[in-house]
């Protein structure tokens, strides 16, 4: 059974071609240019189709601006497609943006509960996992300090600890594993391997081919919003490295 199915996915954004700083400029702009000339269509994704089997992990690669983060936001449901179909089965968790879901004025403790419930856990479930989350993040001495005083590494540790504590069927991660020191990255890798042994699937967006090769069974290579290549990790990564002059 597939845990993710994406069929003919398209995503369009409307880009404003100019900005006016005063009423007179706004008036003159609209007077001299029809409304359709002020907005430009930009297709971030075009004709994207793929599937991920349950228990398998997918890497998403490509240069900046290729549509990777847009795809991940569509998979998590924080953004809706212009057309096409997305089916994600099971409990999903995500770590897309450092500090996403955190309120800077709330303590780490409050944010653990807030973020856990955003990801679908009840308050009681978060309470049962609380000590485990704090221990993994190594923030016992700072858990009652407002998050706005946390370093980026501390936020990364706490965000990853919460996202992986919800017992998801699939975890979607966007570059966040590149944040933090080497010891934390190794700790994350061990947690990911443990979750994979338990049958959790991953969607990992990364520029780090080492992480992609370590975690992923298959890779989707996006280029200018379209699928350049989709297949086994070794094959796709080799082609990508060759295209980027990395071999």
C-alpha positions in Angstrom: 0.0 0.0 0.0 1.2 3.5 -0.8 1.3 6.0 2.1 1.6 8.9 -0.4 0.0 9.2 -3.8 0.4 12.4 -5.9 -1.2 12.6 -9.3 -0.7 15.4 -11.9 0.0 18.0 -9.2 0.1 21.7 -10.3 0.6 24.8 -8.1 0.3 28.4 -9.4 1.2 31.6 -7.6 0.3 35.1 -8.8 3.3 37.5 -8.6 2.8 41.3 -8.6 5.0 42.8 -11.2 5.3 46.2 -9.5 4.6 48.1 -6.3 3.4 51.7 -6.0 4.3 53.8 -2.9 1.5 56.4 -3.1 -2.1 56.7 -4.2 -1.2 58.7 -7.3 1.3 56.1 -8.3 -1.3 53.3 -7.7 -3.9 55.3 -9.8 -1.4 55.9 -12.6 -0.3 52.3 -12.6 -3.9 50.9 -13.0 -4.7 53.7 -15.5 -1.8 52.8 -17.8 -1.7 49.0 -17.3 -4.7 46.6 -17.4 -5.1 44.5 -14.2 -4.0 41.3 -16.0 -0.6 43.0 -16.7 0.0 43.7 -13.1 -0.1 40.0 -12.0 2.2 37.4 -13.5 1.5 33.7 -13.3 4.2 31.5 -11.8 3.8 27.8 -11.8 5.9 26.5 -8.9 4.9 22.9 -9.7 3.8 21.3 -13.0 2.6 17.8 -13.8 4.2 16.2 -10.7 3.2 12.6 -10.0 4.8 10.0 -7.7 4.0 7.6 -4.9 5.7 6.4 -1.7 5.1 2.9 -0.4 4.3 2.5 3.3 7.5 2.1 5.3 9.7 3.6 2.6 11.3 7.1 2.6 11.5 9.7 -0.1 14.2 12.3 -0.7 13.3 15.5 -2.6 16.3 17.3 -4.3 16.9 20.1 -6.7 18.5 23.6 -6.8 16.9 26.5 -5.0 13.6 27.5 -6.5 12.8 24.1 -8.0 9.6 23.7 -6.0 10.8 21.4 -3.2 9.4 23.4 -0.2 6.2 24.1 -2.1 5.7 20.4 -2.6 6.3 19.7 1.1 3.8 22.3 2.1 1.2 20.8 -0.2 1.9 17.3 1.3 1.4 18.6 4.9 -1.8 20.4 3.9 -0.6 23.9 4.8 -1.1 24.8 1.2 -3.7 23.7 -1.4 -2.9 22.6 -5.0 -4.1 24.5 -8.0 -5.1 21.2 -9.5 -4.2 17.6 -9.2 -4.7 15.0 -6.4 -2.7 14.4 -3.1 -3.4 11.4 -0.8 -1.5 11.0 2.4 -2.5 8.1 4.6 -2.0 7.8 8.3 -0.8 10.2 11.0 1.6 12.8 9.7 4.1 15.0 11.4 6.3 17.7 10.0 9.3 19.9 10.7 9.3 22.3 7.8 10.5 25.6 9.3 12.7 26.2 12.3 10.4 27.5 15.1 7.2 26.9 13.2 4.4 26.5 15.7 6.4 28.1 18.5 5.2 31.2 20.2 8.4 33.3 21.1 6.9 34.7 24.3 5.9 31.3 25.6 8.2 29.1 27.5 9.7 25.9 26.1 7.3 24.0 28.3 4.2 25.8 26.9 5.5 25.4 23.4 5.9 21.7 23.8 2.2 21.4 24.6 1.2 23.9 21.9 3.2 22.3 19.2 2.3 18.8 20.2 -1.4 19.6 20.0 -0.9 21.3 16.7 0.5 18.0 15.5 -2.6 16.1 16.7 -1.7 15.0 20.2 -4.0 15.5 23.1 -2.8 17.4 26.2 -2.7 14.2 28.1 -0.6 12.5 25.4 1.9 15.4 25.4 2.1 15.1 29.2 3.1 11.5 28.9 5.8 12.3 26.4 6.9 15.5 28.0 10.0 14.3 29.9 11.1 12.2 26.9 10.8 15.3 24.7 12.8 17.5 27.0 15.5 14.9 27.6 16.0 14.4 23.9 16.2 18.1 23.3 18.7 18.4 26.3 16.8 21.5 27.5 16.1 20.5 31.1 17.7 23.7 32.4 15.9 26.0 29.9 12.5 24.5 29.5 10.8 27.3 31.4 12.6 30.1 29.6 10.8 31.9 26.8 11.6 30.5 23.4 12.7 33.9 22.0 15.8 33.5 24.1 16.7 30.1 22.6 19.5 29.8 20.1 18.7 28.3 16.7 20.2 25.0 17.8 18.0 24.9 20.9 14.9 25.6 18.8 16.0 22.9 16.3 16.4 20.3 19.1 13.0 21.1 20.7 11.2 21.1 17.3 12.7 17.8 16.3 12.0 16.3 19.7 8.3 17.2 19.5 7.8 16.3 15.8 9.3 12.8 16.4 7.4 12.2 19.6 3.9 12.1 18.1 4.4 8.5 16.8 3.7 9.5 13.2 3.3 7.1 10.3 5.1 9.7 8.1 7.5 12.5 9.0 8.2 15.4 6.6 11.4 17.3 7.1 12.7 20.4 5.2 16.4 21.1 5.7 16.1 21.5 9.5 18.4 18.6 10.2 21.3 20.8 8.9 20.8 23.1 11.9 22.7 22.3 15.1 26.0 20.8 16.1 27.4 17.5 14.9 26.4 15.7 18.0 22.8 16.7 17.6 22.8 15.7 14.0 24.0 12.3 14.9 21.4 12.0 17.5 18.7 12.9 15.0 20.1 10.3 12.6 19.9 7.6 15.3 16.3 8.6 16.0 15.4 8.5 12.3 16.9 5.1 11.9 15.0 3.8 15.0 11.7 5.2 13.6 12.4 3.6 10.2 12.9 0.3 11.8 9.4 0.8 13.3 8.0 1.3 9.9 7.8 5.2 9.8 8.1 6.8 6.4 10.0 10.0 5.8 9.9 12.7 3.2 13.2 14.6 3.4 14.0 17.8 1.5 17.7 18.5 1.6 20.7 19.8 -0.3 22.9 17.3 1.6 23.2 14.3 -0.6 24.8 12.4 2.3 21.6 12.7 4.3 19.5 11.7 1.3 21.6 8.6 0.7 21.5 7.6 4.3 17.7 8.1 4.9 15.9 7.6 1.6 14.9 4.6 -0.5 13.9 6.7 -3.5 14.5 10.3 -4.7 12.4 12.8 -6.6 14.5 15.4 -8.4 12.6 18.6 -9.2 13.8 21.1 -11.7 11.9 24.3 -12.4 8.8 22.8 -10.9 8.8 19.6 -13.0 10.0 16.1 -12.3 13.5 15.7 -13.8 14.0 12.2 -12.5 12.3 9.8 -10.0 13.8 6.5 -8.9 16.2 4.6 -6.7 18.3 6.9 -4.5 21.7 5.8 -5.9 20.7 6.3 -9.5 19.0 9.7 -9.0 21.7 11.1 -6.7 24.5 10.1 -9.2 22.7 11.9 -12.0 22.1 14.9 -9.9 25.7 15.1 -8.8 26.9 14.8 -12.4 24.6 17.6 -13.5 26.0 19.9 -10.7 29.6 19.0 -11.4 29.9 17.2 -8.1 31.6 14.1 -9.5 
